[in-house]
């Protein structure tokens, strides 16, 4: 990986702002404490805490008295992907600090966000998952529920240039980013080769390919339409290809004025409608959730699957049959006819991360754990080794040459990128806008709402 290229790309993304409504959402809810012990050469580094933070309880964790930290996570699968990495670090921290017990409550993303709002009113757990997006973070920071972090503590944590910006307000830092996310179309390479299907280079080729796959009795693309945000990411990807680097200005102007009548927005939305009408997605896509959709692909019922790079851990997930997991590959949204976006203009952003509750009774210990988690040889290193996509920290020193073919593809995609989108459209505005677009996009995609009515409705939510 070329560090300078990645830094340049993410600086561009941060100038737009950062997401992310996309995380490693899975099917079940999980609570765990000291279970699932994983490897651990427990490293007691990461003791940096913000000594200037007020400890509202007067708690002194340095005394060695027993401490319980409550962590609220959007990663319910603790055996694979980001949830596994998170649990590995929790286990290491408890081993290095025997007086500390970390209790985890983990919900899939939509349930997580709903309960987060309740916690914001009634009292937040000590460490929480957050997203550096206006639709999520602005209201959270206005409510004053997150603790300020000392940015100087992270000077040597190898964060990619610009990646912290979405987690700041008025120059103060309130959270740390975890991911660099890229929107992808995963595909089953063996299925493609067996049927002589080619990876499409244009959107028109993709539409034709999907028709061929559908005629063969196979779902072309598994789409999580029930949750709303994946289709909004898909729409963002289309807009990037339609409008090129102007897409961010178009979105910004639309949200600030409430006027979504720009021709590029209409074109991108119509492409989504036409794709769904042509049978690009599975029957019932507009009501099916993340887990159901992913299973269609990993069980071989769908040839492709639209989701972000955080799902690249599928290639190492032994719950997926070897024939499928070793043949998972990916490509980015193909170019659109007469569009301004090139093949290497991609939808990518810095994804979700973590923060500490402002009112935590054990705030110093919570920040100490957060700093331990973000040591470069923890979250970033373990994430790479477990194939969970790209970190918001430089990972180049952890690359061995033995990465999965899918990881190598994703590195190549990022290194070739000429521009990155920044925050997807659904996360660029106020929460009312996010709610509107994620609840209305199913209707426009399945034809029950017109394109004009859809754009008018989401525009009204910005006013």
The 8 nearest C-alpha neighbors of each residue, nearest first, counted from 0:
[[1, 395, 2, 410, 414, 5, 411, 394],
 [0, 2, 4, 3, 5, 414, 395, 6],
 [1, 3, 5, 4, 6, 0, 393, 395],
 [4, 2, 6, 5, 1, 7, 8, 0],
 [5, 3, 7, 1, 6, 2, 8, 414],
 [4, 6, 8, 2, 7, 3, 9, 1],
 [7, 5, 3, 9, 4, 8, 160, 159],
 [8, 6, 4, 10, 5, 9, 3, 11],
 [9, 7, 5, 11, 6, 10, 4, 419],
 [8, 10, 12, 11, 6, 7, 13, 5],
 [9, 11, 161, 13, 7, 12, 8, 6],
 [12, 10, 9, 8, 14, 13, 7, 419],
 [11, 13, 421, 9, 10, 14, 15, 419],
 [14, 12, 16, 10, 15, 11, 161, 17],
 [15, 13, 11, 12, 16, 10, 421, 161],
 [14, 16, 13, 421, 12, 247, 422, 17],
 [17, 15, 13, 14, 422, 421, 165, 12],
 [16, 18, 422, 165, 132, 421, 131, 349],
 [19, 17, 132, 422, 131, 350, 349, 130],
 [18, 20, 350, 21, 130, 351, 132, 131],
 [19, 21, 18, 22, 228, 130, 426, 351],
 [22, 20, 19, 23, 350, 351, 307, 228],
 [21, 23, 24, 20, 351, 309, 108, 19],
 [22, 24, 74, 309, 25, 81, 310, 21],
 [25, 23, 107, 108, 22, 74, 73, 289],
 [26, 24, 107, 290, 75, 76, 27, 23],
 [25, 27, 290, 107, 24, 28, 75, 289],
 [26, 28, 75, 25, 29, 107, 106, 76],
 [29, 27, 106, 75, 105, 107, 30, 26],
 [30, 28, 105, 75, 104, 27, 106, 31],
 [29, 31, 104, 103, 105, 28, 32, 102],
 [32, 30, 103, 102, 34, 29, 33, 104],
 [31, 33, 102, 34, 101, 103, 100, 30],
 [32, 34, 31, 90, 35, 36, 101, 100],
 [33, 35, 32, 36, 31, 90, 37, 86],
 [36, 34, 37, 33, 86, 90, 77, 87],
 [37, 35, 34, 90, 33, 38, 87, 86],
 [36, 38, 87, 35, 39, 90, 91, 86],
 [39, 37, 40, 36, 87, 91, 90, 41],
 [40, 38, 41, 91, 37, 90, 87, 94],
 [39, 41, 42, 38, 91, 95, 94, 43],
 [42, 40, 39, 91, 95, 43, 94, 92],
 [41, 43, 44, 40, 95, 91, 92, 39],
 [42, 44, 95, 41, 45, 46, 92, 371],
 [45, 43, 42, 46, 371, 374, 47, 370],
 [44, 46, 371, 370, 47, 374, 43, 367],
 [47, 45, 367, 44, 48, 371, 370, 43],
 [46, 48, 45, 367, 370, 152, 49, 366],
 [49, 47, 367, 366, 50, 46, 363, 370],
 [48, 50, 51, 52, 149, 148, 47, 366],
 [51, 49, 52, 48, 363, 53, 47, 149],
 [50, 52, 49, 53, 149, 48, 54, 148],
 [53, 51, 50, 49, 54, 147, 363, 148],
 [52, 54, 55, 51, 50, 362, 57, 363],
 [55, 53, 57, 56, 362, 52, 58, 363],
 [54, 56, 57, 53, 360, 358, 359, 58],
 [57, 55, 360, 58, 54, 361, 359, 362],
 [56, 58, 54, 55, 59, 360, 53, 361],
 [59, 57, 56, 60, 361, 54, 360, 55],
 [60, 58, 61, 62, 57, 64, 361, 63],
 [59, 61, 62, 63, 58, 64, 364, 66],
 [60, 62, 63, 59, 64, 364, 58, 363],
 [63, 61, 60, 64, 59, 65, 58, 98],
 [64, 62, 61, 60, 98, 65, 59, 66],
 [63, 65, 62, 98, 60, 66, 61, 59],
 [66, 64, 98, 99, 63, 67, 100, 60],
 [65, 67, 99, 98, 100, 64, 68, 60],
 [66, 68, 100, 101, 99, 69, 65, 102],
 [69, 67, 101, 125, 102, 100, 70, 66],
 [68, 70, 102, 125, 124, 101, 103, 126],
 [69, 71, 126, 103, 127, 125, 124, 102],
 [70, 72, 127, 104, 103, 105, 124, 126],
 [73, 71, 105, 128, 74, 127, 104, 70],
 [72, 74, 106, 108, 107, 105, 111, 75],
 [75, 73, 82, 72, 76, 105, 23, 24],
 [76, 74, 105, 29, 28, 106, 77, 27],
 [75, 77, 82, 78, 74, 79, 25, 83],
 [76, 78, 82, 83, 79, 75, 86, 74],
 [79, 77, 83, 76, 82, 80, 86, 35],
 [80, 78, 83, 77, 76, 82, 316, 81],
 [79, 81, 312, 387, 83, 82, 84, 385],
 [80, 82, 84, 83, 85, 387, 79, 23],
 [81, 83, 77, 74, 85, 76, 84, 80],
 [82, 84, 77, 78, 79, 86, 81, 85],
 [85, 83, 81, 87, 86, 82, 381, 382],
 [84, 86, 82, 88, 83, 87, 81, 89],
 [85, 87, 89, 83, 88, 84, 90, 82],
 [88, 86, 84, 90, 89, 85, 37, 83],
 [87, 89, 91, 90, 86, 85, 92, 372],
 [90, 88, 86, 92, 91, 87, 93, 85],
 [89, 91, 87, 93, 88, 92, 36, 86],
 [92, 90, 88, 94, 41, 39, 89, 93],
 [91, 93, 95, 89, 94, 90, 96, 88],
 [94, 92, 96, 90, 95, 91, 97, 99],
 [93, 95, 91, 92, 96, 97, 90, 41],
 [94, 96, 92, 41, 93, 43, 97, 91],
 [95, 97, 93, 94, 98, 99, 92, 43],
 [98, 96, 99, 93, 94, 95, 100, 65],
 [97, 99, 65, 96, 66, 63, 64, 100],
 [100, 98, 66, 97, 96, 93, 67, 65],
 [99, 101, 67, 68, 66, 93, 102, 98],
 [102, 100, 68, 32, 67, 69, 103, 99],
 [101, 103, 32, 69, 31, 70, 68, 100],
 [104, 102, 70, 31, 30, 32, 71, 69],
 [103, 105, 30, 71, 29, 72, 70, 31],
 [106, 104, 72, 75, 29, 73, 28, 74],
 [107, 105, 28, 111, 73, 75, 110, 108],
 [106, 108, 24, 73, 25, 110, 111, 109],
 [107, 109, 111, 24, 73, 110, 112, 106],
 [108, 110, 111, 112, 107, 113, 226, 106],
 [111, 109, 113, 108, 112, 107, 106, 114],
 [110, 112, 108, 106, 114, 109, 113, 107],
 [113, 111, 115, 109, 114, 110, 108, 116],
 [112, 114, 110, 111, 115, 116, 109, 117],
 [113, 115, 117, 111, 116, 112, 118, 110],
 [114, 116, 112, 118, 117, 113, 111, 119],
 [117, 115, 119, 114, 118, 113, 112, 120],
 [116, 118, 114, 120, 115, 119, 121, 113],
 [117, 119, 123, 121, 115, 122, 120, 116],
 [120, 118, 116, 117, 123, 122, 121, 115],
 [121, 119, 118, 117, 122, 116, 123, 115],
 [120, 122, 118, 119, 117, 123, 116, 115],
 [123, 121, 118, 119, 120, 124, 358, 117],
 [122, 124, 118, 119, 356, 125, 121, 144],
 [125, 123, 69, 126, 70, 71, 356, 127],
 [124, 126, 356, 359, 69, 355, 70, 68],
 [127, 125, 355, 70, 124, 354, 356, 71],
 [128, 126, 71, 354, 353, 70, 72, 355],
 [127, 129, 353, 72, 352, 73, 71, 354],
 [130, 128, 352, 353, 351, 127, 354, 131],
 [129, 131, 351, 19, 132, 352, 18, 135],
 [132, 130, 165, 166, 18, 17, 136, 19],
 [131, 133, 18, 17, 135, 130, 134, 136],
 [134, 132, 137, 136, 135, 427, 428, 426],
 [133, 135, 430, 429, 426, 428, 132, 136],
 [136, 134, 133, 132, 137, 138, 130, 139],
 [135, 137, 139, 133, 138, 132, 131, 140],
 [138, 136, 133, 140, 139, 135, 141, 134],
 [137, 139, 141, 140, 136, 142, 135, 134],
 [140, 138, 136, 142, 141, 137, 144, 143],
 [141, 139, 143, 142, 137, 138, 136, 144],
 [140, 142, 138, 143, 139, 137, 144, 136],
 [143, 141, 139, 140, 144, 138, 119, 145],
 [144, 142, 140, 141, 145, 139, 357, 146],
 [143, 145, 357, 142, 356, 139, 140, 119],
 [146, 144, 357, 356, 355, 143, 173, 140],
 [147, 145, 357, 356, 355, 173, 148, 144],
 [146, 148, 173, 172, 145, 171, 149, 357],
 [149, 147, 172, 173, 150, 146, 49, 174],
 [148, 150, 151, 152, 49, 147, 172, 153],
 [149, 151, 152, 153, 148, 172, 154, 171],
 [152, 150, 153, 149, 154, 148, 155, 49],
 [151, 153, 150, 149, 154, 47, 48, 49],
 [154, 152, 156, 151, 155, 150, 157, 149],
 [153, 155, 151, 156, 152, 157, 150, 158],
 [156, 154, 153, 157, 152, 158, 375, 151],
 [155, 157, 153, 158, 375, 154, 374, 373],
 [158, 156, 392, 155, 393, 159, 375, 154],
 [159, 157, 392, 156, 391, 160, 393, 162],
 [158, 160, 392, 6, 162, 391, 393, 161],
 [159, 161, 6, 162, 10, 158, 9, 7],
 [162, 160, 10, 163, 164, 13, 159, 9],
 [161, 163, 159, 164, 160, 349, 391, 13],
 [164, 162, 166, 161, 165, 175, 176, 167],
 [165, 163, 166, 167, 162, 161, 13, 16],
 [164, 166, 131, 17, 167, 163, 16, 132],
 [167, 165, 131, 174, 164, 163, 173, 172],
 [168, 166, 172, 171, 164, 165, 173, 170],
 [167, 169, 170, 171, 172, 166, 140, 173],
 [170, 168, 171, 167, 172, 166, 164, 173],
 [169, 171, 168, 167, 172, 164, 166, 173],
 [172, 170, 167, 168, 169, 173, 147, 148],
 [171, 173, 167, 148, 147, 166, 174, 150],
 [174, 172, 147, 148, 166, 167, 146, 145],
 [175, 173, 354, 166, 353, 172, 176, 352],
 [174, 176, 352, 353, 163, 166, 177, 354],
 [177, 175, 352, 351, 391, 178, 350, 163],
 [176, 178, 352, 391, 351, 390, 350, 175],
 [179, 177, 390, 350, 391, 349, 180, 389],
 [178, 180, 349, 389, 391, 390, 350, 348],
 [181, 179, 348, 347, 308, 350, 178, 349],
 [182, 180, 347, 308, 307, 346, 183, 348],
 [181, 183, 307, 346, 306, 347, 308, 180],
 [184, 182, 331, 307, 306, 330, 185, 305],
 [183, 185, 305, 330, 329, 304, 331, 306],
 [186, 184, 329, 304, 303, 328, 183, 305],
 [185, 187, 303, 328, 329, 302, 327, 188],
 [188, 186, 327, 190, 189, 326, 302, 191],
 [187, 189, 191, 326, 190, 186, 327, 192],
 [190, 188, 192, 191, 187, 193, 326, 323],
 [189, 191, 193, 187, 188, 192, 194, 302],
 [192, 190, 196, 188, 194, 189, 193, 195],
 [193, 191, 195, 189, 194, 190, 188, 196],
 [194, 192, 190, 191, 195, 189, 196, 188],
 [193, 195, 191, 192, 196, 190, 189, 197],
 [196, 194, 192, 193, 191, 197, 190, 189],
 [197, 195, 191, 194, 192, 198, 208, 193],
 [198, 196, 199, 195, 191, 192, 208, 200],
 [197, 199, 200, 196, 330, 205, 191, 204],
 [200, 198, 204, 205, 201, 197, 333, 202],
 [199, 201, 333, 204, 198, 334, 202, 205],
 [202, 200, 333, 334, 204, 203, 199, 335],
 [201, 203, 205, 333, 335, 204, 334, 206],
 [202, 204, 206, 201, 205, 207, 335, 336],
 [205, 203, 207, 201, 199, 202, 206, 208],
 [204, 206, 202, 208, 199, 203, 207, 209],
 [205, 207, 203, 209, 204, 208, 202, 210],
 [208, 206, 204, 210, 205, 209, 203, 211],
 [209, 207, 205, 211, 210, 206, 204, 212],
 [208, 210, 212, 219, 206, 211, 207, 279],
 [211, 209, 213, 207, 208, 212, 214, 206],
 [210, 212, 208, 214, 209, 213, 207, 215],
 [213, 211, 209, 215, 214, 210, 219, 217],
 [212, 214, 210, 217, 216, 215, 211, 218],
 [215, 213, 211, 216, 212, 210, 217, 209],
 [216, 214, 212, 213, 217, 211, 210, 218],
 [215, 217, 213, 214, 212, 218, 211, 219],
 [218, 216, 213, 215, 212, 301, 219, 300],
 [217, 219, 301, 281, 213, 220, 300, 302],
 [218, 220, 209, 302, 212, 279, 301, 303],
 [221, 219, 303, 280, 304, 279, 218, 301],
 [220, 222, 304, 292, 280, 281, 301, 303],
 [223, 221, 224, 284, 305, 280, 292, 220],
 [224, 222, 288, 289, 292, 225, 287, 229],
 [225, 223, 285, 284, 227, 226, 222, 286],
 [224, 226, 286, 287, 285, 288, 227, 223],
 [225, 227, 224, 228, 288, 223, 229, 437],
 [228, 226, 437, 224, 225, 230, 229, 438],
 [227, 229, 231, 230, 437, 226, 232, 20],
 [230, 228, 232, 231, 227, 223, 233, 224],
 [231, 229, 233, 232, 228, 227, 224, 234],
 [230, 232, 228, 234, 233, 229, 425, 235],
 [233, 231, 235, 229, 230, 234, 423, 228],
 [232, 234, 230, 236, 231, 235, 229, 237],
 [233, 235, 231, 237, 232, 236, 230, 238],
 [236, 234, 232, 238, 233, 237, 423, 424],
 [235, 237, 233, 239, 234, 238, 346, 232],
 [238, 236, 234, 240, 239, 235, 267, 241],
 [237, 239, 241, 235, 267, 240, 236, 242],
 [240, 238, 243, 236, 237, 242, 241, 246],
 [239, 241, 340, 237, 238, 243, 334, 338],
 [242, 240, 338, 238, 239, 339, 340, 243],
 [243, 241, 339, 246, 239, 245, 238, 240],
 [340, 244, 242, 339, 239, 245, 240, 246],
 [243, 245, 246, 242, 247, 239, 340, 418],
 [246, 244, 243, 248, 242, 247, 249, 239],
 [245, 247, 249, 242, 244, 248, 239, 243],
 [248, 246, 250, 249, 245, 251, 15, 244],
 [249, 247, 251, 250, 245, 246, 252, 244],
 [248, 250, 246, 252, 247, 251, 253, 245],
 [251, 249, 253, 247, 248, 252, 254, 246],
 [252, 250, 248, 254, 253, 249, 247, 255],
 [253, 251, 255, 249, 250, 254, 248, 256],
 [254, 252, 258, 259, 250, 256, 257, 251],
 [253, 255, 257, 251, 252, 256, 461, 250],
 [254, 256, 252, 253, 257, 251, 461, 258],
 [257, 255, 258, 253, 254, 252, 462, 461],
 [256, 258, 458, 254, 461, 253, 459, 255],
 [257, 259, 253, 256, 458, 260, 254, 455],
 [260, 258, 253, 454, 261, 458, 257, 455],
 [259, 261, 258, 262, 265, 264, 454, 451],
 [262, 260, 264, 263, 259, 265, 249, 258],
 [263, 261, 265, 264, 266, 260, 267, 259],
 [262, 264, 266, 265, 261, 242, 267, 241],
 [265, 263, 267, 262, 261, 266, 268, 238],
 [266, 264, 262, 268, 263, 267, 269, 261],
 [265, 267, 263, 269, 264, 268, 262, 270],
 [266, 268, 270, 238, 264, 269, 237, 265],
 [269, 267, 271, 265, 270, 266, 264, 272],
 [268, 270, 272, 266, 271, 267, 265, 273],
 [269, 271, 273, 267, 268, 272, 274, 266],
 [272, 270, 268, 274, 269, 273, 444, 275],
 [271, 273, 444, 269, 275, 270, 274, 276],
 [274, 272, 270, 276, 271, 275, 269, 277],
 [275, 273, 271, 277, 272, 276, 279, 270],
 [274, 276, 278, 272, 277, 279, 273, 280],
 [277, 275, 273, 278, 274, 272, 445, 279],
 [278, 276, 274, 275, 279, 273, 210, 206],
 [279, 277, 275, 280, 276, 274, 281, 213],
 [278, 280, 275, 274, 219, 209, 277, 220],
 [281, 279, 220, 278, 221, 222, 275, 219],
 [282, 280, 284, 218, 221, 283, 220, 279],
 [281, 283, 284, 280, 278, 285, 218, 287],
 [282, 284, 285, 286, 281, 287, 280, 224],
 [285, 283, 224, 287, 281, 286, 282, 222],
 [286, 284, 224, 225, 283, 441, 287, 223],
 [285, 287, 225, 284, 283, 224, 288, 226],
 [288, 286, 225, 284, 223, 285, 224, 291],
 [289, 287, 225, 223, 291, 290, 226, 292],
 [288, 290, 292, 223, 291, 293, 25, 24],
 [289, 291, 293, 26, 292, 25, 288, 294],
 [292, 290, 294, 288, 289, 293, 287, 295],
 [291, 293, 289, 295, 294, 290, 221, 223],
 [292, 294, 290, 296, 295, 291, 289, 297],
 [293, 295, 297, 291, 296, 292, 298, 290],
 [296, 294, 300, 292, 293, 298, 301, 297],
 [295, 297, 301, 299, 294, 293, 298, 300],
 [296, 298, 294, 299, 295, 293, 319, 323],
 [297, 299, 296, 295, 294, 300, 319, 323],
 [298, 300, 296, 297, 301, 295, 302, 323],
 [299, 301, 295, 298, 296, 217, 218, 302],
 [302, 300, 218, 296, 295, 299, 303, 219],
 [301, 303, 219, 187, 186, 220, 218, 296],
 [304, 302, 186, 220, 185, 301, 219, 221],
 [303, 305, 221, 185, 220, 184, 296, 306],
 [304, 306, 184, 222, 183, 185, 221, 220],
 [307, 305, 183, 182, 304, 184, 229, 308],
 [308, 306, 182, 183, 309, 181, 310, 180],
 [307, 309, 181, 310, 388, 311, 180, 182],
 [310, 308, 388, 387, 307, 311, 23, 180],
 [309, 311, 308, 312, 313, 307, 387, 23],
 [312, 310, 313, 308, 387, 309, 388, 386],
 [311, 313, 386, 387, 314, 310, 80, 315],
 [314, 312, 316, 311, 315, 310, 324, 319],
 [313, 315, 324, 312, 316, 325, 311, 327],
 [316, 314, 313, 312, 317, 386, 324, 385],
 [315, 317, 313, 318, 319, 314, 312, 79],
 [318, 316, 319, 315, 320, 321, 324, 313],
 [317, 319, 316, 320, 321, 315, 313, 79],
 [320, 318, 317, 316, 324, 297, 321, 323],
 [319, 321, 323, 322, 324, 318, 317, 297],
 [322, 320, 324, 323, 325, 319, 317, 326],
 [323, 321, 320, 325, 324, 326, 189, 319],
 [322, 324, 326, 321, 320, 325, 327, 297],
 [325, 323, 314, 321, 326, 327, 322, 319],
 [326, 324, 323, 322, 327, 321, 314, 315],
 [325, 327, 188, 323, 324, 187, 189, 328],
 [328, 326, 187, 324, 325, 186, 188, 314],
 [327, 329, 405, 186, 185, 188, 326, 187],
 [330, 328, 185, 184, 186, 183, 405, 331],
 [329, 331, 184, 183, 185, 332, 328, 198],
 [332, 330, 183, 184, 333, 182, 329, 345],
 [331, 333, 236, 334, 330, 183, 184, 237],
 [334, 332, 201, 202, 200, 342, 331, 335],
 [333, 335, 201, 342, 240, 202, 341, 332],
 [334, 336, 338, 202, 240, 201, 241, 337],
 [335, 337, 338, 334, 202, 201, 203, 241],
 [338, 336, 335, 339, 241, 334, 340, 240],
 [339, 337, 241, 335, 336, 340, 240, 242],
 [338, 340, 243, 242, 241, 240, 341, 337],
 [243, 341, 339, 240, 338, 239, 241, 344],
 [340, 342, 344, 343, 334, 339, 240, 243],
 [341, 343, 334, 344, 333, 340, 345, 332],
 [344, 342, 416, 341, 417, 345, 415, 418],
 [345, 343, 418, 341, 417, 342, 416, 340],
 [346, 344, 419, 343, 347, 420, 418, 416],
 [345, 347, 420, 236, 182, 419, 181, 421],
 [348, 346, 181, 419, 180, 420, 421, 345],
 [349, 347, 421, 180, 179, 17, 422, 12],
 [350, 348, 179, 178, 17, 180, 18, 162],
 [351, 349, 178, 19, 18, 179, 180, 348],
 [350, 352, 130, 19, 176, 177, 129, 178],
 [351, 353, 176, 177, 129, 175, 128, 130],
 [352, 354, 128, 129, 175, 127, 174, 176],
 [353, 355, 174, 127, 126, 173, 128, 129],
 [356, 354, 126, 146, 125, 145, 127, 357],
 [357, 355, 145, 125, 359, 358, 146, 144],
 [356, 358, 146, 145, 144, 359, 355, 143],
 [359, 357, 356, 360, 55, 144, 123, 362],
 [360, 358, 362, 125, 356, 361, 357, 124],
 [359, 361, 56, 362, 358, 55, 58, 54],
 [362, 360, 359, 364, 363, 365, 58, 125],
 [361, 363, 359, 365, 364, 360, 366, 54],
 [364, 362, 366, 365, 361, 367, 48, 54],
 [363, 365, 367, 362, 366, 361, 368, 60],
 [366, 364, 362, 368, 367, 363, 125, 369],
 [365, 367, 369, 363, 368, 364, 48, 370],
 [366, 368, 364, 48, 370, 46, 365, 369],
 [369, 367, 371, 365, 366, 370, 372, 364],
 [370, 368, 366, 372, 371, 367, 365, 373],
 [369, 371, 45, 367, 373, 372, 368, 366],
 [370, 372, 45, 368, 369, 374, 373, 367],
 [373, 371, 369, 370, 374, 378, 377, 368],
 [374, 372, 370, 371, 378, 375, 377, 369],
 [373, 375, 377, 376, 371, 372, 156, 45],
 [376, 374, 377, 379, 156, 373, 380, 378],
 [377, 375, 380, 374, 379, 378, 381, 373],
 [376, 378, 380, 374, 375, 379, 381, 372],
 [379, 377, 381, 373, 380, 382, 372, 375],
 [378, 380, 382, 375, 377, 390, 381, 376],
 [381, 379, 376, 383, 377, 382, 378, 397],
 [382, 380, 384, 383, 378, 379, 377, 385],
 [381, 383, 379, 385, 387, 380, 384, 378],
 [382, 384, 386, 380, 385, 381, 387, 379],
 [385, 383, 381, 382, 386, 380, 397, 387],
 [384, 386, 382, 383, 387, 381, 312, 80],
 [387, 385, 312, 383, 384, 388, 311, 382],
 [388, 386, 312, 382, 80, 309, 311, 385],
 [387, 389, 309, 308, 386, 311, 383, 390],
 [388, 390, 179, 178, 180, 391, 387, 383],
 [389, 391, 178, 392, 179, 379, 177, 388],
 [390, 392, 178, 179, 177, 159, 158, 176],
 [393, 391, 158, 390, 159, 157, 394, 379],
 [392, 394, 157, 395, 159, 158, 391, 2],
 [395, 393, 397, 396, 392, 379, 380, 390],
 [394, 396, 397, 398, 0, 393, 2, 1],
 [397, 395, 398, 394, 393, 399, 380, 0],
 [398, 396, 395, 394, 380, 399, 383, 384],
 [399, 397, 395, 396, 400, 394, 402, 401],
 [398, 400, 401, 397, 402, 396, 395, 384],
 [399, 401, 402, 398, 407, 403, 397, 404],
 [402, 400, 399, 403, 398, 404, 407, 406],
 [403, 401, 400, 406, 404, 407, 399, 398],
 [404, 402, 406, 405, 407, 401, 314, 386],
 [403, 405, 407, 406, 408, 402, 328, 325],
 [404, 406, 408, 403, 328, 407, 409, 327],
 [407, 405, 409, 403, 408, 404, 402, 410],
 [406, 408, 404, 410, 405, 409, 411, 403],
 [409, 407, 405, 411, 406, 410, 412, 404],
 [408, 410, 412, 406, 411, 407, 413, 405],
 [411, 409, 407, 413, 408, 412, 414, 406],
 [410, 412, 414, 408, 409, 413, 415, 407],
 [413, 411, 409, 415, 410, 414, 408, 416],
 [412, 414, 416, 410, 411, 415, 409, 5],
 [413, 415, 411, 412, 416, 410, 4, 5],
 [416, 414, 412, 413, 411, 343, 417, 410],
 [417, 415, 343, 413, 418, 414, 344, 412],
 [416, 418, 343, 344, 415, 419, 8, 345],
 [419, 417, 344, 416, 345, 8, 420, 343],
 [420, 418, 345, 347, 346, 12, 421, 344],
 [419, 421, 346, 347, 12, 345, 422, 418],
 [422, 420, 12, 348, 15, 17, 16, 347],
 [421, 423, 18, 17, 16, 348, 427, 426],
 [424, 422, 425, 232, 235, 426, 421, 427],
 [423, 425, 427, 426, 235, 422, 231, 250],
 [426, 424, 433, 423, 427, 231, 436, 228],
 [425, 427, 134, 424, 423, 428, 132, 433],
 [428, 426, 424, 425, 133, 422, 134, 423],
 [429, 427, 134, 426, 432, 133, 254, 430],
 [430, 428, 134, 432, 431, 433, 133, 461],
 [429, 431, 134, 433, 432, 434, 428, 135],
 [432, 430, 434, 429, 433, 460, 435, 461],
 [431, 433, 460, 435, 430, 429, 434, 461],
 [434, 432, 430, 425, 436, 435, 431, 426],
 [433, 435, 431, 432, 437, 436, 438, 430],
 [436, 434, 432, 438, 433, 437, 457, 439],
 [435, 437, 439, 433, 438, 457, 440, 434],
 [438, 436, 227, 434, 435, 440, 439, 228],
 [437, 439, 435, 436, 440, 434, 227, 441],
 [440, 438, 436, 442, 441, 437, 435, 443],
 [439, 441, 443, 442, 437, 436, 438, 444],
 [442, 440, 444, 285, 439, 443, 445, 224],
 [443, 441, 447, 448, 445, 440, 439, 444],
 [442, 444, 448, 446, 440, 445, 441, 449],
 [443, 445, 272, 441, 442, 446, 440, 271],
 [446, 444, 442, 443, 447, 441, 275, 272],
 [447, 445, 443, 448, 444, 442, 449, 272],
 [446, 448, 442, 445, 443, 449, 444, 441],
 [449, 447, 443, 442, 446, 453, 452, 450],
 [450, 448, 452, 451, 443, 453, 446, 447],
 [449, 451, 453, 452, 443, 454, 448, 268],
 [452, 450, 454, 453, 449, 455, 265, 260],
 [451, 453, 455, 449, 454, 450, 456, 448],
 [454, 452, 450, 456, 451, 455, 449, 443],
 [453, 455, 451, 457, 456, 259, 452, 458],
 [456, 454, 452, 458, 453, 457, 451, 459],
 [455, 457, 459, 453, 458, 454, 452, 460],
 [458, 456, 460, 454, 459, 435, 455, 436],
 [457, 459, 257, 455, 460, 456, 461, 258],
 [458, 460, 456, 461, 457, 462, 257, 455],
 [459, 461, 432, 457, 458, 462, 431, 435],
 [462, 460, 257, 459, 458, 432, 254, 429],
 [461, 459, 460, 257, 458, 256, 255, 254]]
